[in-house]
Amino acid sequence: MVKTGGLPARQEGLRQHNLALVAQCIAAGEPVSRAGIAAATGLTKTTVSSLVDDLAGAGLVTELGPEASGKIGRPASALTLNRSVFVGVGLEINVDYLAVCVANLVGEVRLLRTRPRDNRDQSPAKVLGRAVRMTNNAIAAAQAAGRTVAGLAVAVPGPVETDRGLLRLAPNLGWVEVPVAEILAGRLVAPDLPVLVDNEANLAALGELWFGGHDDLDDFVHVSGEIGVGAGIVIGGELFRGVRGFAGEVGHVTVQPDGPRCRCGARGCLEQLAGQEAILRAAGVAGAAGTSLGQPGGSVAELLARARAGDAATVAAVASAGRALGLALSATVNVVDPGTVVLGGLYASLEPWLREPLGAELSERAITQRWSPARVLASRLGPNAAVRGATGAVVKRVLADPSAVFAVAGHRVAPTRPRTG
Amino acid sequence: MVKTGGLPARQEGLRQHNLALVAQCIAAGEPVSRAGIAAATGLTKTTVSSLVDDLAGAGLVTELGPEASGKIGRPASALTLNRSVFVGVGLEINVDYLAVCVANLVGEVRLLRTRPRDNRDQSPAKVLGRAVRMTNNAIAAAQAAGRTVAGLAVAVPGPVETDRGLLRLAPNLGWVEVPVAEILAGRLVAPDLPVLVDNEANLAALGELWFGGHDDLDDFVHVSGEIGVGAGIVIGGELFRGVRGFAGEVGHVTVQPDGPRCRCGARGCLEQLAGQEAILRAAGVAGAAGTSLGQPGGSVAELLARARAGDAATVAAVASAGRALGLALSATVNVVDPGTVVLGGLYASLEPWLREPLGAELSERAITQRWSPARVLASRLGPNAAVRGATGAVVKRVLADPSAVFAVAGHRVAPTRPRTG
């Protein structure tokens, strides 16, 4: 019984819509029964069963097996997302490292590799070439393990026009107008793989939303502290992108009008006073590539060790960054009223030393602190948030249009198959 | 034929929904025919006719009369909002003036009165007492002219919990936690009048959106320059309120970290460096109550006259304010990416002298200015935007639930009447 092949366009569209509805219902509430899906979506049980069969046939959904319910009739079988077939690949191109991550439909990490590397003033061709090799290796490893790669999402350190995959500007890399999606797409081992490009601070915020393990945290600003500083704003469980897609550039909020010159051209931007390099410099720790990752022997590991030991210069350096961060976040809280601030990237590890000076600035400068203070939390994912968020962005796309991967899955599982029930 | 009286709850809810749909369709596209409404809403022509009859019977909608269409059948009659029955009343309680406005369903102003008055450090009881008298006079005048008052919306100079009508804080008035809606509601000549309270910067932004005469301007931040400075953020034609409803507090963005102490308790807030008093002081013009209104003989009129005459101190004072404003707006553009900035309140009149210094700061500090510069426009409504927006907020509520005013209209027009068609 072929279900989709011969349908007219309108019914085909409806079926795609319903497939997404069912897939998202399973993702939101797993494990869930067919009857539960029918109740939640308003679709008939027959329709739900047919859609679930398609999703299961394509490897998106799996059954945990019948549960003894004590009721008469076919026992309810709990459905979950299939953890063993589809994976999303996330790639992060950052200022001092590259990272790649492979995760399944529920965000379980199958592979996470990071390569410290100073990408500053390197050409896009060179850096993207390395990134392609890492990505292709990850795709090949996933395929060798029997996974089907559903897509690639790329986190980059600057504002992006997402519809074109165009990185507009990456001040810390010295890049202007780099068509990242186009460059990567032509060089992947899987040439038809959908490629999505987004700002790393946006993907980090989404990573924290989806995989950070915070209960009921649907509204927050997530500020990523690395060499560059950026933020992702999540309102009602969705990324707030602003009107042209460039919201969240907290790293370039002025905190010292006549302060040091930023790579963006302005003076006194937050990232010049509270970015990773400013903190390392003020603490007297030599900077090195890849230190965002806190790798053993790296500068950030040294910084953290000194902070834990109570080294006065380090604690003072972090406190100074905390005041600058508090000032820029006060502006953010005053303008956006996000309710909660999540400290991400390097700031997650430094949170114990940032909290007090940052909180003091917020208390003085954010007007709502008087009666409705914004909460300040540390990210659970730290520097991995963006690359994990990237894998999640791939999964979100799959769940929003499951039929798009039926063809991808075609070589291993028939997208449509006879009903067995 | 009684249409709503005997309907079960669910059908009654559906009819209310459809009444709103039809009313909003007429408001959006007037003049429009019944057939046009049916096409736009998907309702049957019979249902549309019945709903239009109800709206017309209540005085919300009126017919322009049949149009010769050259087609066979009953000629199409163009429908518009009724301009002569319902009015909304707006009240603005500001730091140096009170204002009241009466406008009809399409925003035509029937009455606009402003009273310069220094409200600083006056008790809420005293100021709200004056405001009630102005409002009651306006309601009485409207009723004497045969209008039906549909509601009151109040603009106040501080963050508001709109669901309770609670003004949380008004730093320039020295007020904390004032239950404005509750205090006013008990003292109006129309005791059952719905009372809505909102931040004046929010209502000013909505006033500009609805009545500013800008074509296709659905995304912008409107910054109101008065003694206090605030902003309203409009995204996709809707006010962006943030998570707790307190977004847009641009006046308390820090522009000079160790700058002068603000009435909010912080140092170097925008309104201390670019608010009306700071500009008057720097220009050497004596401050006086009610100057926001630019009244003849007032300080703002004097300031504008000096600026037009090219007085160096005045031009320098406005330029300094423009730089401070540009810095705070750069933070806003970086974080929110609103696409357009509208200069409101006093800033609308000062725009010719603000534009260059403000633009220079935006160019340096707002990262998107490199490839996608935010537009800067002057408000068309200036200091009247908030009180006009307040009247619009009343009208929006009426169109969102027309049946709510059927009872109000009951004394003059039967809410339901026999079909004549």
Chai-1 contact restraints between the chains, C-beta under 6 A:
chainA,res_idxA,chainB,res_idxB,connection_type,confidence,min_distance_angstrom,max_distance_angstrom,comment,restraint_id
A,R168,B,W371,contact,1.0,0.0,6.0,A-B,restraint_1
A,D219,B,V243,contact,1.0,0.0,6.0,A-B,restraint_2
A,G242,B,V336,contact,1.0,0.0,6.0,A-B,restraint_3
A,G242,B,D337,contact,1.0,0.0,6.0,A-B,restraint_4
A,V243,B,D219,contact,1.0,0.0,6.0,A-B,restraint_5
A,V243,B,D337,contact,1.0,0.0,6.0,A-B,restraint_6
A,V243,B,P338,contact,1.0,0.0,6.0,A-B,restraint_7
A,V243,B,G339,contact,1.0,0.0,6.0,A-B,restraint_8
A,R244,B,D337,contact,1.0,0.0,6.0,A-B,restraint_9
A,R244,B,G339,contact,1.0,0.0,6.0,A-B,restraint_10
A,R244,B,S372,contact,1.0,0.0,6.0,A-B,restraint_11
A,F246,B,D337,contact,1.0,0.0,6.0,A-B,restraint_12
A,F246,B,T368,contact,1.0,0.0,6.0,A-B,restraint_13
A,A247,B,V336,contact,1.0,0.0,6.0,A-B,restraint_14
A,A247,B,D337,contact,1.0,0.0,6.0,A-B,restraint_15
A,E249,B,N334,contact,1.0,0.0,6.0,A-B,restraint_16
A,E249,B,I367,contact,1.0,0.0,6.0,A-B,restraint_17
A,H252,B,N334,contact,1.0,0.0,6.0,A-B,restraint_18
A,H252,B,I367,contact,1.0,0.0,6.0,A-B,restraint_19
A,V253,B,A331,contact,1.0,0.0,6.0,A-B,restraint_20
A,V253,B,N334,contact,1.0,0.0,6.0,A-B,restraint_21
A,T254,B,L327,contact,1.0,0.0,6.0,A-B,restraint_22
A,T254,B,R365,contact,1.0,0.0,6.0,A-B,restraint_23
A,C264,B,I367,contact,1.0,0.0,6.0,A-B,restraint_24
A,A266,B,E364,contact,1.0,0.0,6.0,A-B,restraint_25
A,A266,B,R365,contact,1.0,0.0,6.0,A-B,restraint_26
A,L327,B,T254,contact,1.0,0.0,6.0,A-B,restraint_27
A,A331,B,V253,contact,1.0,0.0,6.0,A-B,restraint_28
A,A331,B,A331,contact,1.0,0.0,6.0,A-B,restraint_29
A,T332,B,V335,contact,1.0,0.0,6.0,A-B,restraint_30
A,N334,B,E249,contact,1.0,0.0,6.0,A-B,restraint_31
A,N334,B,H252,contact,1.0,0.0,6.0,A-B,restraint_32
A,N334,B,V253,contact,1.0,0.0,6.0,A-B,restraint_33
A,V335,B,T332,contact,1.0,0.0,6.0,A-B,restraint_34
A,V335,B,V335,contact,1.0,0.0,6.0,A-B,restraint_35
A,V336,B,G242,contact,1.0,0.0,6.0,A-B,restraint_36
A,V336,B,A247,contact,1.0,0.0,6.0,A-B,restraint_37
A,D337,B,G242,contact,1.0,0.0,6.0,A-B,restraint_38
A,D337,B,V243,contact,1.0,0.0,6.0,A-B,restraint_39
A,D337,B,R244,contact,1.0,0.0,6.0,A-B,restraint_40
A,D337,B,F246,contact,1.0,0.0,6.0,A-B,restraint_41
A,D337,B,A247,contact,1.0,0.0,6.0,A-B,restraint_42
A,P338,B,V243,contact,1.0,0.0,6.0,A-B,restraint_43
A,G339,B,V243,contact,1.0,0.0,6.0,A-B,restraint_44
A,G339,B,R244,contact,1.0,0.0,6.0,A-B,restraint_45
A,E364,B,A266,contact,1.0,0.0,6.0,A-B,restraint_46
A,R365,B,T254,contact,1.0,0.0,6.0,A-B,restraint_47
A,R365,B,A266,contact,1.0,0.0,6.0,A-B,restraint_48
A,I367,B,E249,contact,1.0,0.0,6.0,A-B,restraint_49
A,I367,B,H252,contact,1.0,0.0,6.0,A-B,restraint_50
A,I367,B,C264,contact,1.0,0.0,6.0,A-B,restraint_51
A,T368,B,F246,contact,1.0,0.0,6.0,A-B,restraint_52
A,W371,B,R168,contact,1.0,0.0,6.0,A-B,restraint_53
A,S372,B,R244,contact,1.0,0.0,6.0,A-B,restraint_54
